[in-house]
Amino acid sequence: MKSSLNSQAAKMLSSEKLYRTQPRLAILKALLNAQKPLTQRQIARRLSKNRLNKATIYRTLEAFCKAGLVHKAYLQKRAWHFELTENCGKTQCHPHFTCQACGLTQCLVGQSTPKVTSIKKGFVIRRQQVRLEGLCPACSSKARKAS
């Protein structure tokens, strides 16, 4: 598993003609393992043994965004959440669901949302993102049992 993640991360960097440095490989592997968007702080926590500083993580994420490997999925509590672009199109990202009780955010890959096609004159849509809020299955089950 670990070597396949190394290989996958290395291929992703090579495909975008980015140098394969240890910090870049480590950050990509953290995102590959996550299965959900992560903040810069969450990435740093997952890489604590690698001892990467905030500036390195930030610059790496920005380079990945510029190359199209990663995108800023959404902003929550003044922190960007980053994820791999593999499940998103150029102009539309899969929806995300955030539980208002426990705070867990999940990717809803495979769920479709209508794409906005008509908009007021003068606006130009470059990317559409949808974030839904409510109760996750575990929290909604707890709420039903409590009532």
C-alpha positions in Angstrom: 0.0 0.0 0.0 2.7 2.4 1.0 4.8 1.8 -2.1 1.7 2.1 -4.3 1.1 5.6 -2.8 4.7 6.5 -3.3 4.4 5.4 -6.9 1.1 7.2 -7.5 2.4 10.4 -6.0 5.6 10.2 -8.0 3.5 9.7 -11.2 1.3 12.7 -10.4 4.4 14.9 -10.0 6.0 13.6 -13.1 2.8 14.1 -15.2 2.9 17.8 -14.2 6.7 18.0 -14.7 7.2 18.9 -11.0 10.3 17.9 -9.1 9.9 14.8 -6.9 11.0 16.2 -3.6 10.3 14.5 -0.2 8.0 17.3 1.0 5.9 17.2 -2.3 5.7 13.4 -2.1 4.7 13.5 1.6 2.0 16.1 1.0 0.5 14.3 -2.0 0.5 11.0 0.0 -1.3 12.8 2.8 -4.0 14.0 0.4 -4.2 10.6 -1.3 -4.8 8.9 2.1 -7.3 11.5 3.3 -10.3 10.8 1.0 -11.5 14.3 2.0 -10.3 17.9 1.8 -7.7 18.9 4.4 -6.6 22.3 5.7 -2.9 23.2 5.8 -2.9 22.6 9.6 -4.4 19.1 9.1 -1.8 18.2 6.5 0.9 19.4 8.9 -0.4 17.2 11.7 -0.5 14.2 9.4 3.1 14.9 8.4 4.5 15.7 11.9 7.2 13.1 11.6 8.4 14.7 8.4 8.9 18.0 10.2 7.7 20.2 7.4 7.1 23.8 8.3 4.0 25.8 7.4 5.8 27.8 4.7 6.9 24.7 2.9 3.4 23.2 3.0 1.8 26.4 1.9 4.2 26.9 -1.1 3.8 23.3 -2.1 0.0 23.5 -2.0 0.1 26.7 -4.1 2.4 25.0 -6.6 0.0 22.0 -6.8 -2.9 24.3 -7.3 -1.1 26.1 -10.1 -0.2 22.8 -11.7 -3.8 21.6 -11.4 -3.1 18.6 -9.1 -4.9 20.1 -6.1 -7.6 22.7 -5.7 -9.0 24.8 -2.9 -12.3 22.9 -2.3 -13.9 25.4 0.1 -13.2 28.0 2.8 -14.5 27.2 6.3 -13.6 29.0 9.5 -11.1 31.2 7.6 -9.1 28.1 6.5 -8.9 26.7 2.9 -9.5 23.0 2.5 -7.4 21.4 -0.2 -8.0 18.2 -2.2 -6.8 16.4 -5.2 -8.5 17.4 -8.5 -8.9 13.8 -9.7 -12.6 13.7 -8.9 -13.4 17.1 -10.3 -13.8 18.6 -13.7 -12.1 21.8 -14.8 -15.3 23.9 -14.2 -17.2 21.9 -11.6 -16.2 20.1 -8.4 -18.1 17.3 -6.7 -20.3 18.5 -3.8 -19.1 18.3 -0.2 -21.3 17.7 2.9 -20.4 19.2 6.3 -22.2 17.9 9.4 -23.4 20.8 11.6 -23.2 18.6 14.7 -19.8 16.9 14.5 -18.1 19.1 11.9 -17.1 16.1 9.6 -16.9 17.0 5.9 -17.3 14.3 3.3 -16.8 14.3 -0.4 -20.0 13.3 -2.3 -18.2 11.9 -5.3 -20.6 10.6 -7.9 -23.4 12.9 -6.8 -24.5 15.3 -9.4 -25.6 18.9 -9.0 -27.1 21.0 -11.7 -24.5 23.3 -13.3 -25.4 27.0 -13.4 -25.6 28.0 -17.0 -27.5 31.2 -17.1 -26.4 34.1 -14.9 -26.9 37.8 -14.8 -25.1 39.8 -17.5 -21.5 40.7 -16.7 -20.8 37.7 -14.4 -18.4 35.0 -15.7 -18.4 31.6 -13.9 -15.0 30.0 -13.8 -15.7 27.2 -11.4 -18.7 25.9 -9.5 -18.5 24.4 -6.1 -21.4 23.2 -3.9 -21.2 22.6 -0.1 -24.2 21.1 1.7 -24.7 21.3 5.4 -26.9 19.2 7.7 -26.5 16.1 9.8 -24.3 13.1 8.8 -25.9 9.6 9.2 -24.3 9.1 12.6 -25.5 12.4 14.0 -29.0 12.1 12.5 -29.3 8.7 14.0 -28.3 10.0 17.5 -30.8 12.9 17.1 -33.6 10.4 16.2 -32.8 8.2 19.2 -32.7 11.3 21.5 -36.2 12.4 20.5 
